[in-house]
């Protein structure tokens, strides 16, 4: 949602990839907003149902990395978060063949 609104395609911004390792950090059981409910295209469908300002989102999003359960059922340990961040950085900096990218993620993941 944030990437679509802040980096609009009308201004020349390209596609959006949902990366499971860029998800919000789940620290405490009471953080219910950290629990996923949808996978793949359902993530986009749900976002568009909840926010009328997301017109065209379905044409920009690649949800392949989130085609299966992408969230944690239990709060993550510090070691699990660090491992996930290493995987995310490796994917963005080493494995992705694009010249550049913009990472939009949650403030509680990267400090």
DOMIZA-770820 format. One record per residue (C-alpha): residue number from 1; residue in three letters; z, y, x. Coordinates in steps of 0.1 Angstrom, whole numbers, plus 2048, in hexadecimal, padded with zeros to 3 digits. Layout:
N
+-----+-----+-----+-----+-----+
!   i !  aa !  zz !  yy !  xx !
+-----+-----+-----+-----+-----+
! NUM ! ala !   Z !   Y !   X !
...
+-----+-----+-----+-----+-----+
***
This chain:
111
+-----+-----+-----+-----+-----+
!   i !  aa !  zz !  yy !  xx !
+-----+-----+-----+-----+-----+
!   1 ! unk ! 800 ! 800 ! 800 !
!   2 ! unk ! 80A ! 819 ! 81B !
!   3 ! unk ! 7EC ! 812 ! 830 !
!   4 ! unk ! 7D4 ! 816 ! 813 !
!   5 ! unk ! 7E3 ! 837 ! 808 !
!   6 ! unk ! 7E8 ! 847 ! 82A !
!   7 ! unk ! 7C8 ! 83A ! 83A !
!   8 ! unk ! 7AE ! 83D ! 81E !
!   9 ! unk ! 78C ! 82D ! 820 !
!  10 ! unk ! 77D ! 84E ! 814 !
!  11 ! unk ! 787 ! 85D ! 836 !
!  12 ! unk ! 776 ! 841 ! 849 !
!  13 ! unk ! 793 ! 829 ! 84E !
!  14 ! unk ! 789 ! 805 ! 84D !
!  15 ! unk ! 798 ! 7E4 ! 840 !
!  16 ! unk ! 7BC ! 7DB ! 83E !
!  17 ! unk ! 7CA ! 7BA ! 84B !
!  18 ! unk ! 7EB ! 7AD ! 83F !
!  19 ! unk ! 7FD ! 79D ! 85C !
!  20 ! unk ! 81B ! 787 ! 853 !
!  21 ! unk ! 82C ! 78F ! 874 !
!  22 ! unk ! 82C ! 7B4 ! 86B !
!  23 ! unk ! 842 ! 7AE ! 84D !
!  24 ! unk ! 863 ! 7BF ! 847 !
!  25 ! unk ! 882 ! 7B2 ! 859 !
!  26 ! unk ! 899 ! 79D ! 843 !
!  27 ! unk ! 8BC ! 7A2 ! 84F !
!  28 ! unk ! 8D4 ! 79D ! 832 !
!  29 ! unk ! 8D3 ! 787 ! 813 !
!  30 ! unk ! 8D6 ! 7A5 ! 7FB !
!  31 ! unk ! 8B5 ! 7B4 ! 808 !
!  32 ! unk ! 8A1 ! 7A7 ! 7EB !
!  33 ! unk ! 883 ! 7BD ! 7F4 !
!  34 ! unk ! 87D ! 7A8 ! 813 !
!  35 ! unk ! 875 ! 789 ! 7FE !
!  36 ! unk ! 850 ! 782 ! 7F8 !
!  37 ! unk ! 842 ! 777 ! 7D7 !
!  38 ! unk ! 81D ! 774 ! 7DC !
!  39 ! unk ! 804 ! 767 ! 7F4 !
!  40 ! unk ! 7E0 ! 770 ! 7FD !
!  41 ! unk ! 7CD ! 784 ! 7E3 !
!  42 ! unk ! 7EB ! 783 ! 7CC !
!  43 ! unk ! 7FC ! 79C ! 7E3 !
!  44 ! unk ! 7E1 ! 7B6 ! 7DD !
!  45 ! unk ! 7DF ! 7AE ! 7B7 !
!  46 ! unk ! 804 ! 7B4 ! 7B4 !
!  47 ! unk ! 804 ! 7D4 ! 7C7 !
!  48 ! unk ! 7E7 ! 7E2 ! 7B2 !
!  49 ! unk ! 7FA ! 7D9 ! 792 !
!  50 ! unk ! 818 ! 7EC ! 79E !
!  51 ! unk ! 807 ! 80B ! 7AB !
!  52 ! unk ! 7E9 ! 81B ! 79A !
!  53 ! unk ! 7E1 ! 830 ! 7B9 !
!  54 ! unk ! 7D4 ! 810 ! 7CB !
!  55 ! unk ! 7B1 ! 810 ! 7BD !
!  56 ! unk ! 799 ! 7FE ! 7D4 !
!  57 ! unk ! 7B5 ! 7EC ! 7E7 !
!  58 ! unk ! 7A6 ! 7CA ! 7E0 !
!  59 ! unk ! 786 ! 7D3 ! 7F3 !
!  60 ! unk ! 799 ! 7DD ! 813 !
!  61 ! unk ! 7B4 ! 7C2 ! 817 !
!  62 ! unk ! 7B1 ! 7A2 ! 82B !
!  63 ! unk ! 7CF ! 78D ! 821 !
!  64 ! unk ! 7C4 ! 76E ! 834 !
!  65 ! unk ! 7E3 ! 76E ! 84A !
!  66 ! unk ! 7F9 ! 76E ! 82C !
!  67 ! unk ! 7E6 ! 753 ! 819 !
!  68 ! unk ! 805 ! 73D ! 81B !
!  69 ! unk ! 82A ! 745 ! 818 !
!  70 ! unk ! 82F ! 761 ! 832 !
!  71 ! unk ! 854 ! 76B ! 82C !
!  72 ! unk ! 875 ! 75E ! 837 !
!  73 ! unk ! 88D ! 74E ! 81E !
!  74 ! unk ! 8AB ! 755 ! 833 !
!  75 ! unk ! 8B5 ! 774 ! 847 !
!  76 ! unk ! 8A4 ! 774 ! 869 !
!  77 ! unk ! 8B7 ! 772 ! 88A !
!  78 ! unk ! 8B1 ! 78B ! 8A5 !
!  79 ! unk ! 89F ! 770 ! 8B9 !
!  80 ! unk ! 888 ! 768 ! 89C !
!  81 ! unk ! 87F ! 78C ! 897 !
!  82 ! unk ! 879 ! 790 ! 8BD !
!  83 ! unk ! 862 ! 771 ! 8BC !
!  84 ! unk ! 84F ! 77F ! 89E !
!  85 ! unk ! 84B ! 7A1 ! 8AF !
!  86 ! unk ! 83D ! 790 ! 8CF !
!  87 ! unk ! 824 ! 77D ! 8B9 !
!  88 ! unk ! 81A ! 79D ! 8A7 !
!  89 ! unk ! 815 ! 7B1 ! 8C7 !
!  90 ! unk ! 801 ! 794 ! 8D8 !
!  91 ! unk ! 7EB ! 792 ! 8B9 !
!  92 ! unk ! 7E5 ! 7B8 ! 8B8 !
!  93 ! unk ! 7E1 ! 7BE ! 8DE !
!  94 ! unk ! 7D3 ! 79E ! 8EC !
!  95 ! unk ! 7C2 ! 789 ! 8D1 !
!  96 ! unk ! 7B2 ! 7A4 ! 8BA !
!  97 ! unk ! 790 ! 7AD ! 8C7 !
!  98 ! unk ! 78E ! 7D0 ! 8B8 !
!  99 ! unk ! 78F ! 7EE ! 8CE !
! 100 ! unk ! 7AC ! 7FE ! 8BA !
! 101 ! unk ! 7C2 ! 7F8 ! 89C !
! 102 ! unk ! 7DE ! 80A ! 889 !
! 103 ! unk ! 7FE ! 7F6 ! 881 !
! 104 ! unk ! 80F ! 800 ! 861 !
! 105 ! unk ! 830 ! 7EC ! 85E !
! 106 ! unk ! 854 ! 7F0 ! 853 !
! 107 ! unk ! 86C ! 807 ! 865 !
! 108 ! unk ! 886 ! 7ED ! 867 !
! 109 ! unk ! 86F ! 7D6 ! 87B !
! 110 ! unk ! 865 ! 7EE ! 897 !
! 111 ! unk ! 87E ! 807 ! 8A5 !
+-----+-----+-----+-----+-----+
***
